[in-house]
């Protein structure tokens, strides 16, 4: 069943992410897609916070580090595949650690690399909806 939500601010997107986190049970892949600036990291702030792995202000985009890990022991992996161009690039991420124990893995730009995983997946597409509004589509 497709679910569609419209948020009107970053705060609202974070708040929805916190609520959405209550539905997640490890192991699961949360696959985020959307153009630059549609709120993928903002949504992730809410999800990570809602899972109790970190405060939302500790969650930042992993564009240059590629993978952030939140929680002790690791509860949430947050990866950005925007700069991934080949399988070799993907292998260098060290994501095998992510699959070693059940966790929540949030992957931005998930469409950039086809992942095979036995874990359940939830796909979320974010879209600009005018001004600060965002359309969040859970597929």
Backbone as a ProteinNet text record, in pm:
[ID]
protein_1_A
[PRIMARY]
XXXXXXXXXXXXXXXXXXXXXXXXXXXXXXXXXXXXXXXXXXXXXXXXXXXXXXXXXXXXXXXXXXXXXXXXXXXXXXXXXXXXXXXXXXXXXXXXXXXXXXXXXXXXXXXXXXXXXXXXXXXXXXXXXXXXXXXXXXX
[TERTIARY]
84.2	0	88.8	64.4	140.4	83.7	173.2	134.3	197.8	121.8	174.5	149.2	255.1	249.2	306.7	247.7	303.9	349.1	477.4	526.2	554.9	547.8	561.3	683.7	768.9	891.4	986.7	1113	1211.7	1168.5	1116.6	1074.2	963.5	870.8	760.8	812.9	910.4	970.1	1040.3	1114.9	1182.9	1079.4	973.7	868.8	804.2	776.3	719.2	818.9	947.5	1050.5	1053.6	1037.3	1034	916.5	801.3	683.3	702.6	757.8	780.3	874.8	972.7	1071.6	1004.7	889.8	819.2	775.6	766.8	724.6	840.8	963.1	1079.5	1127.9	1156.7	1214.4	1335.8	1449.1	1572.7	1558.4	1613.2	1688.2	1594.6	1630	1552.2	1638.3	1615.5	1678	1573.9	1608.2	1522.8	1590.4	1530.4	1590.1	1528.8	1609.9	1561.6	1602.8	1508.4	1537.7	1478.4	1533.6	1484.4	1596.9	1560.2	1659.5	1735.4	1842.5	1917.9	1822.9	1838	1759.9	1616.5	1578.8	1439.6	1415.7	1522.7	1502.8	1539.4	1621.6	1660.3	1732.3	1828.7	1901.3	1811.2	1726.4	1632.9	1541	1488	1403.3	1483.1	1607.4	1693.6	1714.7	1727.1	1741.3	1625.9	1506	1388.9	1388.1	1423.6	1423.5	1526.4	1649.3	1756.2	1717.3	1663.5	1618.7	1505.5	1410.3	1297.1	1338.1	1448.4	1500.1	1586.3	1612.9	1692	1840.5	1888.2	2029.4	2116.2	2056.6	2130	2027.3	2070.8	1985.8	1986.5	1877.5	1867.5	1978.8	2028.5	2135.2	2270.5	2281.9	2405	2406.3	2292.6	2279.9	2314.7	2415.3	2458	2466.3	2472.9	2481.6	2614.6	2611	2735.3	2790.9	2764.9	2806.4	2955.9	3037.6	3182.4	3241.4	3182.2	3230.9	3168.4	3059.2	2984.3	2899.9	2949.4	2869.9	2886	2773.4	2773.8	2707.3	2754.4	2697.6	2649.3	2525	2466.6	2425.1	2446	2406.3	2520.5	2513.9	2612.3	2535.7	2543.8	2610.8	2540.1	2602.9	2549.3	2403.9	2318.3	2176.7	2136.8	2194.9	2152.7	2275.3	2272.8	2374.8	2308.8	2379.6	2327.5	2432.5	2399.4	2495.9	2442	2534.3	2501.5	2573.3	2495.7	2553.1	2570.4	2554.4	2561.1	2692.1	2802.5	2933.9	2978.3	2894.1	2929.5	2911	3018.4	3011.6	3040.4	3093.8	3127.1	3113.8	3117.3	3110.4	3230	3346.1	3466.2	3442.8	3383.8	3352.3	3263.4	3165	3070.8	3142	3230.7	3304.8	3388.6	3440.1	3526.9	3450	3319.9	3240.1	3247.1	3281.4	3283.9	3144.7	3048.2	2910.7	2883.2	2980.4	2958.1	2936.9	2997.6	2974.6	2826.6	2764.5	2624.8	2538	2574.7	2492.7	2532.2	2633.2	2680.9	2577.8	2503.9	2401	2276.8	2161.1	2039.4	2045.5	2021.6	2022	1924	1912.7	1836.7	1940.9	1929.6	2022.2	1943.1	1982.4	1916.4	2012.6	1970.4	2057.2	2000.7	2072.8	2035.7	2087.9	2015.8	2051.3	2057.8	1965.9	1967.5	1951.9	1896.3	1879.8	2012.6	2119	2249.2	2320.1	2274.7	2338	2234.8	2216.4	2118.1	2173.2	2104.4	2149	2066.7	2135	2067.8	2081.8	1971.8	1977.3	1858.5	1881.6	1769.1	1682.4	1728.8	1654.1	1529.1	1424.1	1307	1347.9	1273.9	1305.6	1180.9	1201.6	1096.2	1156.1	1083.1	1130.1	1052.8	1129.3	1067.4	1122.2	1031.9	1070.7	1030.1	1124.4	1096.4	1097.3	1004.1	992.4	970.9	1025	993.8	845.4	779.6	636.6	604.5	702.5	683.5	726.9	813.2	863.5	935.5	900.4	961.5	883.4	778.5	695.3	763.5	741.4	795.1	684.3	686.1	597	681.4	635.8	703.3	614	666.4	589	654	579.4	626.7	570.2	661.6	620.7	620.2
-118.6	0	125.1	213.7	337.7	438.2	505.8	607.2	738.8	846.3	977.1	1079.4	1152	1252.6	1381.8	1494.3	1624.5	1690.2	1731.2	1807.4	1949.1	2045.4	2185.5	2254.8	2178.6	2235.6	2121.5	2156.8	2056.4	1993.9	2075	2025.2	1921.8	1947.3	1853.7	1723.4	1734.3	1615.1	1531.9	1596.8	1527	1460.1	1532.4	1478.1	1354.4	1361.1	1244.5	1128	1155.7	1052	982.8	1061.1	1003.7	906.9	946.8	860.8	736.2	756	645	541.5	586.6	497.3	392.1	424.6	329.9	205	213.7	99.2	6.8	52.6	-21.2	-123.9	-242.3	-349.9	-403.6	-405.5	-457.7	-608.7	-661.3	-593	-537.6	-418	-357.3	-256.1	-248.3	-145.7	-39.3	86	198.8	265.6	252.6	299.4	432.5	540.1	675.3	718.7	776.1	835.3	975.6	1058.9	1195	1284.4	1392.2	1486.5	1552.3	1622.8	1700.6	1796.2	1805.6	1902.6	1864.9	1737.9	1699.9	1657.5	1646.5	1618.6	1478	1407.6	1271.4	1270	1358.1	1363	1417.2	1512.2	1566.6	1456.1	1376.1	1263.9	1164.8	1139.5	1046.8	1095	1226.9	1281.7	1233.9	1240.9	1197.7	1048.3	969.6	823.7	781.4	832.2	796	838.3	958	1007.6	920.2	887.2	804.1	664.8	613.9	482.4	489.6	611.2	628.2	605.2	613	586.2	711.6	829.2	956.6	1069	1184.8	1303.4	1353.4	1415	1460	1555.4	1637.6	1732	1662.8	1536.6	1459.9	1393.7	1390.2	1323.1	1421.7	1386.1	1471.8	1388.9	1456.9	1389	1314.7	1188.4	1114.2	1127	1240.4	1257.1	1233.7	1283.6	1270.7	1155.1	1121.6	1006.9	877.4	889.3	781.7	697.2	667.6	589.3	647.5	669.7	706.6	593.4	569.8	466.7	535.4	507	567.5	458.8	486	394.1	305.6	261.8	168.1	57	-66.3	-108.7	-49.5	-61.8	-0.3	-41.1	59.8	36.4	77.7	191.3	249.3	283.4	236.7	273.6	370.3	477.8	580.3	599.5	559	566	653.4	715.8	800.6	740.3	692.9	626.8	721.6	851.7	949.6	942.5	922.3	921.3	782.1	683	546.5	532.5	494.5	480.9	340.9	253.7	119	22.8	-105.2	-205.6	-191.9	-159.6	-140.6	-28.5	83.5	193.5	142.6	63.5	10.8	-79.6	-164.9	-256.8	-181.8	-65.9	9.7	74.5	72.6	132.4	53.3	-74.6	-156.5	-186	-193.2	-213.4	-355.5	-446	-581.9	-580.6	-484.5	-470.9	-446.6	-370.6	-335.9	-461.6	-559.5	-679.3	-788.5	-762.5	-863.1	-891.2	-788.2	-802.9	-728.9	-773.1	-702.4	-555.6	-468.4	-324.6	-257.9	-127.8	-46.8	21.7	3.3	66.2	162.9	289.3	394.2	432.7	414.9	440	552.4	665.2	775.5	744.3	790.4	766.2	616	542.1	396.7	349.3	433	395.2	391.3	445	450.3	315.8	225.4	95.1	-10.2	-109.1	-213.4	-306.6	-314.6	-397	-525	-633.3	-759.1	-783.6	-802	-825.5	-911.7	-1003.6	-1083.4	-1003.2	-884.8	-804.5	-745.1	-726.8	-654.5	-512.1	-455.7	-321.1	-234.8	-107.3	-8.3	102.6	139.6	244.1	372.1	481.9	612.8	710.1	774	875.7	1012.3	1106.2	1243	1333.7	1429.6	1522.5	1663.8	1761.9	1902.6	1921.9	2001	2023.8	2171.8	2256.8	2401.4	2457.6	2558.6	2620	2518	2514.7	2418.8	2288.4	2276.1	2155.7	2040.5	1921	1798.3	1695.3	1619.1	1504.7	1383	1303.3	1179.9	1065	976.6	865.3	736.1	661	531.3	426.9	354.1	255.2	115.9
0	0	0	-92.5	-101.5	-0.6	67.9	166.5	123.8	127.7	87.4	197.5	231.6	337.6	281.7	317.5	282.4	412.5	417.2	532.1	483	574.2	534.6	591.4	661.6	718.5	751.7	773	814.6	947	1038	1168.6	1154.1	1062.2	1039	977.5	888.4	826.9	933.8	1022.2	1132.5	1223.1	1255.8	1344.1	1280.4	1149.2	1081.3	1083.6	1065	1070.5	1205.8	1313.8	1449.1	1463.6	1412.8	1418.6	1331.7	1212.5	1120.2	1181.7	1258	1319.7	1407.8	1464.5	1551.8	1475.6	1344.2	1262.3	1226	1246.5	1197.5	1298.7	1250.2	1330.6	1257.4	1326.6	1266.7	1247.6	1140.4	1035.1	928.4	878.5	770.1	695.6	566.3	482.4	452.9	480.5	445.4	327.1	209.7	84.9	45.3	54.9	26.7	-112.9	-185.6	-315.2	-319	-406	-422.7	-468.6	-535.1	-585.9	-471.1	-506	-406.9	-334.9	-204.8	-128.4	-100.4	-121.5	-95.6	48.7	128.6	270.7	315.6	238.7	277.4	412.9	430.2	557.8	668.6	636.9	736.6	787.4	696.8	736.5	821.7	781.5	855.7	999.1	1019.2	1154	1242.7	1189.4	1265.3	1290.5	1189.9	1205.9	1310.2	1299	1393.2	1535.1	1548.5	1678.5	1733.1	1647.4	1688.1	1731	1676.9	1715.1	1841.2	1889.7	2010.2	1990.1	1865.9	1837.2	1850.5	1833.7	1844.5	1848.5	1896.4	1889	1745.8	1705.2	1565.4	1525.8	1620.9	1585.1	1566.4	1604.2	1581.6	1444	1377.7	1247.7	1137.5	1059.3	948	820.8	709.8	581.5	569.6	528.9	510.4	368.3	301.9	162.9	144.6	236.3	218.6	298.3	411.8	488.8	438.3	366.1	302.5	398.1	519.5	614.6	754.8	822.5	964	1040.9	1161.8	1248	1375.6	1413.9	1533	1631.7	1760.8	1866.4	1910.9	2036.7	2093.1	2160.6	2119.5	1996.9	1875.3	1760.3	1638.4	1617.2	1608.3	1586	1444.8	1400.6	1273.7	1190.2	1067	968.5	871.4	839.3	748.3	639.5	519.4	409.3	297.3	226.8	111.7	-8.7	-104	-221.5	-339.9	-316.7	-425.5	-502.2	-434.1	-498.3	-543.9	-526.2	-566.2	-716.7	-785	-930.7	-980	-892.1	-936.6	-819.2	-850.4	-745.3	-651.8	-706.4	-623.5	-522	-566.5	-474.2	-361.2	-398.7	-301.4	-200.9	-250.2	-162.1	-59.6	-95.7	-5.4	109.6	105.3	212	342.1	334.6	455.3	507.8	417.7	460.7	508	490.3	540.2	691.5	762.1	906.4	934.7	847.8	863.7	864.7	782.8	770.5	869.6	954.4	1049.4	1158.5	1201	1303.9	1257	1299.7	1260.7	1303.1	1209.1	1236	1141.7	1155.8	1061.7	973.7	844	750	663.1	668.4	589.6	478.4	354.8	240.1	155	152.1	62.8	-76.2	-176.8	-317.3	-345	-286.6	-298.4	-442.7	-528.9	-669.6	-744.8	-686.4	-752.4	-753.5	-669.5	-666.8	-630	-716.1	-685.3	-577.3	-466.3	-354.4	-346.5	-328.6	-301.7	-151.4	-84.9	58.5	98.5	191.6	242.1	339.4	378.6	474.9	410.8	489.6	439.5	400	306.4	258.4	259.8	289.3	273.2	186.9	83.8	-8.5	18	27.8	51.3	-52.3	-125.3	-223.2	-168.4	-174.6	-131	-252.5	-254.1	-365.5	-314	-388.8	-360.4	-386.1	-301.5	-317.4	-303.7	-340.2	-334.1	-200.7	-204.7	-81.1	5	133.2	226.2	234.1	155.2	158.8	86.8	139.4	81.3	73.9	-35	-45.5	-10.9	83.6	123.9	80.9	-2.2	-53.4	-4	75.1	125.7	32.1	-34	-134.1	-76.1
[MASK]
+++++++++++++++++++++++++++++++++++++++++++++++++++++++++++++++++++++++++++++++++++++++++++++++++++++++++++++++++++++++++++++++++++++++++++

